[in-house]
Amino acid sequence: MTRSIYFASPLFSEMEKQYNALIASKIRSKYPEIEIYLPQEQGDINNKEAYADSVTIAKYDTDALLNSQILIAVLDGATIDVGVASEIGVAYQAGIPILGLYTDSRQQGATNKKKISALQDIAESQFSYINLYTIGLIKMNGAILSSEEDLLSSIKQYV
């Protein structure tokens, strides 16, 4: 049986595509025996100059996700990308382990008294917010990691 990873991440800006390709390349280097499904590489459905309808996209990606042994979900951004959140829900329901990568630097300083005190002032939170329901789904069937290095070393536990 071929082992595979589904890599869920926003894929609409040049920055997002470059970051996804970088992380996928690092995973491929460390785990050459594992296939990675990176949606942005799927030209049939993600060539934005062409056309694929919503059902085609949903079927194509869901089939790939359900045939994977693990979901890696990039959680960075102002909010979790809506497509990534959907993929997390599918993976959770299917019992597929999920590794969430959340590298937001605003997580740092959790013991800084000034940052904690600022929480009492409206709109002065120094911390990022991430949807707790979605995070809970990941934690019930995987882990949240805060660095690429942690992600790379954690993959071996799940595939």
Contacts in CASP RR format, 6 or more apart in sequence:
PFRMAT RR
TARGET T0000
AUTHOR 0000-0000-0000
METHOD contacts of the structure
MODEL  1
MTRSIYFASPLFSEMEKQYNALIASKIRSKYPEIEIYLPQEQGDINNKEA
YADSVTIAKYDTDALLNSQILIAVLDGATIDVGVASEIGVAYQAGIPILG
LYTDSRQQGATNKKKISALQDIAESQFSYINLYTIGLIKMNGAILSSEED
LLSSIKQYV
2 35 0 8 1.000
3 33 0 8 1.000
3 34 0 8 1.000
3 35 0 8 1.000
3 69 0 8 1.000
3 159 0 8 1.000
4 34 0 8 1.000
4 35 0 8 1.000
4 36 0 8 1.000
4 37 0 8 1.000
4 64 0 8 1.000
4 67 0 8 1.000
4 68 0 8 1.000
4 69 0 8 1.000
5 27 0 8 1.000
5 34 0 8 1.000
5 35 0 8 1.000
5 36 0 8 1.000
5 37 0 8 1.000
5 68 0 8 1.000
5 69 0 8 1.000
5 70 0 8 1.000
5 71 0 8 1.000
5 72 0 8 1.000
5 155 0 8 1.000
5 159 0 8 1.000
6 37 0 8 1.000
6 64 0 8 1.000
6 65 0 8 1.000
6 68 0 8 1.000
6 70 0 8 1.000
6 71 0 8 1.000
6 72 0 8 1.000
6 87 0 8 1.000
6 91 0 8 1.000
6 96 0 8 1.000
7 20 0 8 1.000
7 23 0 8 1.000
7 24 0 8 1.000
7 27 0 8 1.000
7 36 0 8 1.000
7 37 0 8 1.000
7 38 0 8 1.000
7 39 0 8 1.000
7 72 0 8 1.000
7 74 0 8 1.000
8 39 0 8 1.000
8 65 0 8 1.000
8 71 0 8 1.000
8 72 0 8 1.000
8 73 0 8 1.000
8 74 0 8 1.000
8 81 0 8 1.000
8 83 0 8 1.000
8 84 0 8 1.000
8 87 0 8 1.000
8 88 0 8 1.000
9 16 0 8 1.000
9 19 0 8 1.000
9 20 0 8 1.000
9 23 0 8 1.000
9 73 0 8 1.000
9 74 0 8 1.000
9 81 0 8 1.000
9 84 0 8 1.000
10 16 0 8 1.000
10 74 0 8 1.000
10 77 0 8 1.000
10 81 0 8 1.000
10 84 0 8 1.000
11 17 0 8 1.000
11 20 0 8 1.000
11 39 0 8 1.000
11 40 0 8 1.000
11 46 0 8 1.000
17 40 0 8 1.000
19 74 0 8 1.000
20 38 0 8 1.000
20 40 0 8 1.000
20 74 0 8 1.000
21 38 0 8 1.000
21 40 0 8 1.000
23 72 0 8 1.000
23 74 0 8 1.000
23 101 0 8 1.000
23 148 0 8 1.000
23 151 0 8 1.000
24 36 0 8 1.000
24 38 0 8 1.000
26 148 0 8 1.000
26 152 0 8 1.000
27 34 0 8 1.000
27 36 0 8 1.000
27 72 0 8 1.000
27 152 0 8 1.000
27 155 0 8 1.000
28 34 0 8 1.000
28 36 0 8 1.000
30 152 0 8 1.000
30 155 0 8 1.000
31 155 0 8 1.000
31 156 0 8 1.000
31 159 0 8 1.000
34 155 0 8 1.000
34 159 0 8 1.000
37 64 0 8 1.000
37 65 0 8 1.000
37 68 0 8 1.000
39 45 0 8 1.000
39 46 0 8 1.000
39 61 0 8 1.000
39 64 0 8 1.000
40 46 0 8 1.000
42 60 0 8 1.000
42 61 0 8 1.000
42 64 0 8 1.000
43 50 0 8 1.000
44 52 0 8 1.000
44 60 0 8 1.000
45 52 0 8 1.000
45 56 0 8 1.000
45 57 0 8 1.000
45 60 0 8 1.000
45 61 0 8 1.000
46 52 0 8 1.000
46 57 0 8 1.000
52 60 0 8 1.000
61 87 0 8 1.000
62 90 0 8 1.000
65 71 0 8 1.000
65 87 0 8 1.000
65 90 0 8 1.000
65 91 0 8 1.000
65 94 0 8 1.000
65 96 0 8 1.000
66 90 0 8 1.000
66 94 0 8 1.000
66 96 0 8 1.000
68 96 0 8 1.000
69 96 0 8 1.000
69 97 0 8 1.000
69 158 0 8 1.000
69 159 0 8 1.000
70 96 0 8 1.000
70 97 0 8 1.000
70 98 0 8 1.000
70 99 0 8 1.000
70 155 0 8 1.000
70 158 0 8 1.000
70 159 0 8 1.000
71 87 0 8 1.000
71 88 0 8 1.000
71 91 0 8 1.000
71 96 0 8 1.000
71 97 0 8 1.000
71 98 0 8 1.000
71 99 0 8 1.000
72 98 0 8 1.000
72 99 0 8 1.000
72 100 0 8 1.000
72 101 0 8 1.000
72 151 0 8 1.000
72 155 0 8 1.000
73 80 0 8 1.000
73 84 0 8 1.000
73 87 0 8 1.000
73 88 0 8 1.000
73 91 0 8 1.000
73 98 0 8 1.000
73 99 0 8 1.000
73 100 0 8 1.000
73 101 0 8 1.000
73 138 0 8 1.000
74 81 0 8 1.000
74 84 0 8 1.000
74 100 0 8 1.000
74 101 0 8 1.000
75 84 0 8 1.000
75 100 0 8 1.000
75 101 0 8 1.000
75 102 0 8 1.000
75 130 0 8 1.000
75 135 0 8 1.000
75 144 0 8 1.000
76 101 0 8 1.000
76 102 0 8 1.000
76 103 0 8 1.000
76 104 0 8 1.000
77 104 0 8 1.000
79 130 0 8 1.000
79 131 0 8 1.000
80 88 0 8 1.000
80 130 0 8 1.000
80 131 0 8 1.000
80 134 0 8 1.000
85 131 0 8 1.000
85 134 0 8 1.000
88 98 0 8 1.000
88 134 0 8 1.000
88 137 0 8 1.000
88 138 0 8 1.000
89 134 0 8 1.000
89 137 0 8 1.000
91 97 0 8 1.000
91 98 0 8 1.000
91 141 0 8 1.000
92 98 0 8 1.000
92 137 0 8 1.000
92 138 0 8 1.000
92 140 0 8 1.000
92 141 0 8 1.000
95 141 0 8 1.000
96 141 0 8 1.000
97 141 0 8 1.000
97 142 0 8 1.000
97 158 0 8 1.000
98 137 0 8 1.000
98 138 0 8 1.000
98 141 0 8 1.000
98 142 0 8 1.000
99 138 0 8 1.000
99 142 0 8 1.000
99 143 0 8 1.000
99 145 0 8 1.000
99 151 0 8 1.000
99 154 0 8 1.000
99 155 0 8 1.000
99 158 0 8 1.000
100 138 0 8 1.000
100 142 0 8 1.000
100 143 0 8 1.000
100 144 0 8 1.000
100 145 0 8 1.000
100 151 0 8 1.000
101 145 0 8 1.000
101 146 0 8 1.000
101 148 0 8 1.000
101 151 0 8 1.000
102 130 0 8 1.000
102 144 0 8 1.000
102 145 0 8 1.000
102 146 0 8 1.000
103 146 0 8 1.000
103 147 0 8 1.000
103 148 0 8 1.000
104 128 0 8 1.000
104 130 0 8 1.000
106 126 0 8 1.000
106 127 0 8 1.000
106 128 0 8 1.000
107 127 0 8 1.000
107 128 0 8 1.000
107 146 0 8 1.000
109 115 0 8 1.000
110 127 0 8 1.000
112 126 0 8 1.000
115 126 0 8 1.000
115 127 0 8 1.000
118 124 0 8 1.000
118 125 0 8 1.000
118 126 0 8 1.000
119 125 0 8 1.000
119 127 0 8 1.000
135 144 0 8 1.000
138 144 0 8 1.000
142 158 0 8 1.000
143 154 0 8 1.000
145 151 0 8 1.000
145 154 0 8 1.000
END
